[in-house]
Amino acid sequence: MRTGVWLVGVRGSVATTSIVGALALRAGLTGPTGCVTELPGVRGPALPALADLVFGGHDVIATPIAKRAEALAAAGVLPARLVAALPEELAAVERELRPAPTAGSQADRAAAMLRDLAGFRERHELERVVVVNVAATEPAPRPHDGHADPDALRAALTGPDEVLPPSSLYAYAAVTAGCPYVDFTPSTGLRLPALTTLADTHGVPYAGHDGKTGETLLKSVLAPMFAMRHLDVRSWSGLNLLGGGDGATLTDAGANAAKVRSKQRVLGETLGYLPQGDTRIEYVEELGDFKTAWDLITFAGFLGTGMRLEFTWHGCDSALAAPLVLDLARLTGAAHAAGLSGPLTDLAFFFKDPLGTATHSLADQWTRLCAFAGRLHQGGVDVTAD
């Protein structure tokens, strides 16, 4: 089942690491460490094979992907031996990358995106193409009347105004092309009524938002522990230090606020209340593509006895995120093949701010993910998006 993976922000660190990783796995040069879809509870015949993934994408920058891979290798994100072993494969991917459309109205740009997606599908005779947004985080958009109805939105896109943020314009193009859409960022994407209606009309599934790779991953494990042991969390404060393109993007106050909201949701919905404290994100250029998170949790036990927990997480965001991007492309492609449409809530395991989920507990999300994958592998019997 040859499946296209069209990456928005394809020349960025996460996309480049995803592509190099998939090519290295296909060539037998590395193992699938970090790929959830290769675990016994999830893998199976419904998923497109890693070797059957074909990559393309858009980006606003023009740095060749081989050069981006070399830079990531120099920064310690990718093994240099893998980049050196894959020059022809990376050159083939490079031929499928396109500049992000910038000319004309938003309707003109969406039409250019649709042509690129159609050409990609036809050249490779792909059964389907999954569009995955791994571009930089956007500030939340201002409300607009055209967001309420697909017809009104289409008309508004022909005008001179920037009606949709970039992530939503890509989402619009994806679902109009009949492509499943995954938002690995906290950006708006499909989270507008007109776009979800449009996705339903075209019968495509979608998933998001904001990949869960570090501090929030730990919150989704620790917060249920406090809740299940009936311990009173008094405060939970976090400091995230990161470099690279993501860190630079998050110096923008609007993008920073969107990211923090996504990270904090897990506490309120798991504990049933919000403890004191907040999460701060700071850019430290020297850290490059690595990030450090430090959290301080104060809590009370029996008779009000005060206690505390601290943890430090030091990780490489691209190496943590890339296998999840591959997982989501495979699972969403399989869901589309099974005839699903609408929000894939059973993929909450992968996200900080998941669509419509009833739980943020990683263990509960894992159970739902395995059950969902099992239904897919059984031939789509009783598979639902909810």
C-alpha positions in Angstrom: 0.0 0.0 0.0 2.2 2.9 -1.3 1.3 5.9 0.7 2.5 9.5 0.2 3.6 11.6 3.1 3.5 15.3 2.2 5.3 17.3 4.9 4.5 21.0 5.5 7.8 22.4 6.7 9.7 19.6 4.9 13.1 21.2 5.2 12.9 21.6 9.0 14.6 19.5 11.6 11.7 17.2 12.4 10.8 16.5 8.8 14.4 16.0 7.7 15.0 13.6 10.6 11.7 11.7 9.7 12.8 11.3 6.1 16.4 10.2 6.8 15.1 7.8 9.4 12.6 6.3 7.0 15.2 6.0 4.3 17.7 4.4 6.7 15.0 1.9 7.9 14.2 1.0 4.3 17.9 0.4 3.6 18.3 -1.8 6.7 20.9 0.7 8.1 19.1 1.2 11.5 16.4 -0.2 13.7 12.9 1.2 14.5 13.6 2.5 18.0 11.0 5.1 18.9 8.5 3.9 16.2 5.3 3.0 18.2 3.8 1.3 15.1 6.6 -1.3 15.3 5.5 -2.5 18.8 3.5 -5.7 19.0 0.4 -4.0 20.3 0.1 -1.7 17.2 1.9 -3.2 14.2 0.0 -5.3 11.7 -1.1 -5.8 8.1 -3.4 -2.7 7.9 -0.5 -0.3 8.2 1.5 0.8 5.1 5.1 -0.6 5.4 7.8 1.9 6.2 9.4 1.0 2.9 6.1 2.0 1.1 6.2 5.6 2.3 7.0 8.2 -0.4 8.0 11.7 0.7 7.3 15.1 -0.6 6.5 18.5 0.8 6.4 22.3 0.9 8.7 24.8 2.6 9.4 28.5 2.6 13.1 27.9 2.7 15.2 26.4 -0.1 18.1 24.7 1.7 18.6 21.3 0.0 17.5 18.5 2.3 20.9 16.8 2.0 22.5 19.9 3.4 19.9 20.1 6.2 20.7 16.4 7.0 24.4 17.2 7.1 23.9 20.1 9.4 21.8 17.9 11.7 24.5 15.3 11.7 27.1 17.9 12.6 24.8 19.0 15.5 24.6 15.4 16.8 20.9 14.9 15.9 21.5 12.4 13.1 24.3 9.8 12.8 26.7 11.1 10.1 27.1 7.6 8.7 23.4 7.4 7.7 23.5 10.7 5.9 26.7 9.7 4.0 25.0 6.4 3.0 21.9 7.9 1.5 22.9 10.5 -1.1 20.8 9.0 -4.0 17.8 8.5 -1.8 17.9 12.0 -0.5 18.4 13.3 -4.0 15.2 11.5 -5.0 13.3 13.1 -2.2 14.7 16.5 -3.1 13.0 16.2 -6.5 9.6 15.9 -4.8 10.0 19.1 -2.7 8.2 22.3 -3.7 8.5 25.9 -2.6 5.5 27.0 -0.5 3.2 29.0 -2.7 3.3 32.7 -1.9 1.8 34.5 -5.0 -1.7 35.7 -5.4 -4.7 35.4 -3.2 -5.1 32.6 -0.6 -7.4 30.9 -3.2 -4.5 31.0 -5.7 -2.1 29.6 -3.2 -4.5 26.8 -2.2 -4.9 25.9 -5.9 -1.1 25.7 -6.3 -1.0 23.4 -3.3 -3.7 21.2 -4.8 -1.7 21.0 -8.1 1.4 20.0 -6.2 -0.5 17.3 -4.2 -2.2 15.9 -7.4 1.1 15.8 -9.3 2.9 14.0 -6.4 0.1 11.4 -6.2 0.1 10.8 -10.0 3.9 10.6 -10.5 4.1 7.9 -7.9 0.8 6.2 -8.5 -0.1 6.5 -4.8 -3.2 5.1 -3.3 -3.4 8.1 -0.9 -1.4 11.0 0.4 -1.3 12.0 4.1 -0.5 15.7 4.7 1.4 16.3 8.0 2.1 19.8 9.3 5.5 20.0 11.0 6.0 23.7 10.3 6.8 26.4 12.9 4.1 27.2 15.5 1.8 30.0 14.7 0.1 32.6 17.0 -3.6 31.9 17.4 -5.6 33.7 14.6 -8.2 36.4 15.1 -11.8 35.3 14.6 -13.2 35.8 11.1 -16.8 35.4 9.9 -15.7 33.4 6.9 -14.5 30.6 9.2 -18.1 29.5 9.9 -19.2 28.1 6.6 -17.3 26.4 3.7 -18.9 28.3 1.0 -18.4 31.7 2.7 -14.8 30.6 3.3 -14.1 29.8 -0.3 -15.5 33.2 -1.4 -13.4 35.0 1.2 -10.2 33.2 0.1 -10.5 34.9 -3.3 -10.2 38.4 -1.8 -7.1 40.4 -0.8 -7.3 39.5 3.0 -5.3 36.8 4.7 -8.4 34.9 5.9 -6.7 31.8 7.1 -3.4 31.2 8.9 -0.9 29.2 6.9 -1.6 25.9 8.8 -5.3 26.2 8.0 -4.7 27.1 4.4 -2.7 23.8 4.1 -5.5 22.0 5.9 -8.0 23.5 3.5 -5.9 22.3 0.5 -5.4 18.8 2.0 -9.0 18.0 2.7 -10.1 19.5 -0.6 -7.7 17.1 -2.3 -9.1 14.2 -0.3 -6.0 13.8 1.8 -6.0 12.9 5.5 -4.4 15.7 7.6 -2.3 15.5 10.7 -1.3 18.6 12.7 1.9 17.8 14.7 1.9 21.5 15.9 -0.3 23.6 18.2 -1.2 25.8 15.2 -4.9 26.2 14.2 -4.9 23.8 11.3 -8.4 22.2 10.9 -9.7 23.7 14.2 -12.2 25.9 12.4 -15.8 24.9 11.9 -15.8 25.4 8.1 -12.7 23.2 7.7 -14.0 20.3 9.8 -17.3 20.5 7.8 -15.2 20.4 4.7 -13.2 17.4 5.9 -16.5 15.6 6.6 -17.8 16.5 3.2 -14.7 15.0 1.5 -14.7 12.0 3.9 -11.2 12.3 5.2 -9.9 11.5 8.7 -7.7 14.0 10.6 -5.6 14.0 13.8 -3.8 16.4 16.1 -2.6 18.5 17.8 1.0 19.2 19.0 3.2 16.1 19.2 3.9 14.9 22.7 7.6 14.3 23.0 9.1 15.7 26.3 7.8 17.5 29.4 4.2 16.9 28.5 4.8 13.2 27.9 6.0 13.0 31.5 3.1 15.0 32.8 0.7 12.5 31.1 2.4 9.8 33.2 2.8 11.6 36.5 -0.4 13.5 36.7 -2.6 10.4 36.7 -0.4 8.9 39.4 -1.1 11.8 41.7 -4.9 11.6 40.9 -5.1 7.9 41.4 -3.3 8.1 44.8 -5.5 10.9 45.9 -2.6 13.2 46.5 -3.1 17.0 46.5 -0.9 18.7 43.9 -0.4 22.2 45.3 1.8 23.6 42.5 3.4 22.5 39.2 5.9 24.8 37.6 8.0 24.1 34.5 10.9 25.7 32.7 11.6 24.7 29.1 14.9 25.7 27.5 15.3 25.0 23.8 17.3 26.2 20.8 17.0 25.5 17.1 14.2 26.8 14.8 11.4 25.9 17.2 13.1 27.9 20.1 13.6 30.9 17.8 9.9 30.7 16.6 8.7 30.7 20.2 10.3 34.0 21.0 7.2 35.4 19.4 4.7 36.0 22.2 1.7 34.7 20.3 3.4 31.5 19.3 4.8 31.0 22.8 1.3 31.5 24.4 -0.2 28.9 21.9 2.4 26.4 22.9 2.0 26.9 26.6 -1.8 26.5 26.4 -1.2 23.2 24.7 1.2 22.0 27.3 -1.0 23.0 30.3 -4.2 21.3 29.2 -3.1 17.9 30.5 -3.0 19.0 34.2 -6.4 20.6 34.5 -8.2 17.7 32.7 -6.3 14.9 34.5 -6.3 16.4 38.1 -9.7 18.0 37.8 -8.2 21.3 38.9 -5.3 23.6 38.0 -2.5 23.8 40.6 -0.5 26.9 41.1 2.4 27.5 38.8 2.9 27.8 35.0 5.1 26.6 32.2 7.7 28.9 30.8 9.5 28.5 27.4 12.8 30.2 26.8 15.0 30.3 23.8 18.7 29.4 24.4 20.4 29.4 21.0 23.4 27.4 22.3 21.2 24.3 22.9 20.6 23.9 19.1 18.2 21.0 18.4 18.3 19.8 22.0 16.0 20.9 24.8 16.0 20.8 28.6 12.9 20.8 30.8 12.9 21.2 34.6 9.7 20.8 36.6 9.0 21.3 40.3 5.9 19.7 41.8 4.8 20.3 45.4 2.0 18.1 46.8 0.4 17.1 50.0 -0.3 13.7 51.3 -2.2 12.2 54.4 -2.7 14.8 57.2 -1.5 17.6 54.9 2.2 16.5 55.0 4.0 18.5 52.3 6.3 16.9 49.8 7.9 17.7 46.4 9.1 16.0 43.2 11.6 17.5 40.7 12.6 16.1 37.3 14.8 17.1 34.5 14.3 16.0 30.9 17.1 16.5 28.4 16.3 15.3 24.9 16.6 15.9 21.2 13.2 17.0 20.0 13.7 16.0 16.4 14.8 12.4 17.3 11.8 12.1 19.6 9.3 13.6 17.2 10.4 12.0 13.9 9.3 8.4 14.6 6.0 9.7 15.8 5.5 11.5 12.5 6.1 8.2 10.7 3.7 6.5 13.1 0.9 9.0 12.5 1.3 8.9 8.7 1.0 5.1 8.8 -2.0 5.0 11.2 -3.8 7.9 9.5 -3.2 6.3 6.1 -4.6 3.0 7.3 -7.6 4.8 8.8 -8.3 6.4 5.5 -8.0 3.1 3.7 -10.5 1.6 6.2 -13.1 4.3 5.2 -12.8 6.5 8.4 -13.5 10.2 8.4 -13.5 12.9 11.0 -11.3 13.2 14.1 -9.2 10.2 15.0 -9.5 10.6 18.8 -7.9 7.2 19.4 -4.6 8.8 18.3 -4.5 11.0 21.4 -1.5 9.0 22.6 0.7 11.1 20.3 -0.5 14.6 21.2 -0.3 17.2 24.0 -3.7 18.7 23.0 -5.6 15.8 21.4 -8.8 16.1 19.6 -11.9 15.3 21.7 -10.1 12.9 24.1 -11.7 11.9 27.4 -8.4 11.2 29.0 -4.8 12.5 29.1 -3.4 9.5 30.9 -0.8 8.0 28.7 -1.7 4.5 29.9 -5.3 4.9 29.0 -4.4 6.5 25.7 -2.1 3.5 25.0 -5.0 1.1 25.6 -7.2 3.0 23.2 -4.5 3.2 20.6 -3.9 -0.6 20.7 -7.7 -1.3 20.5 -7.9 1.1 17.5 -5.0 -0.6 15.7 -6.5 -4.0 16.5 -9.7 -3.0 14.8 -7.9 -1.8 11.7 -5.9 -5.0 11.4 -9.1 -7.0 11.7 -10.3 -5.5 8.5 -12.0 -2.4 9.7 -14.8 -4.2 11.5 -16.6 -1.8 13.8 -13.9 0.8 13.4 -15.0 4.3 14.5 -13.3 7.6 14.6 -14.6 8.3 18.1 
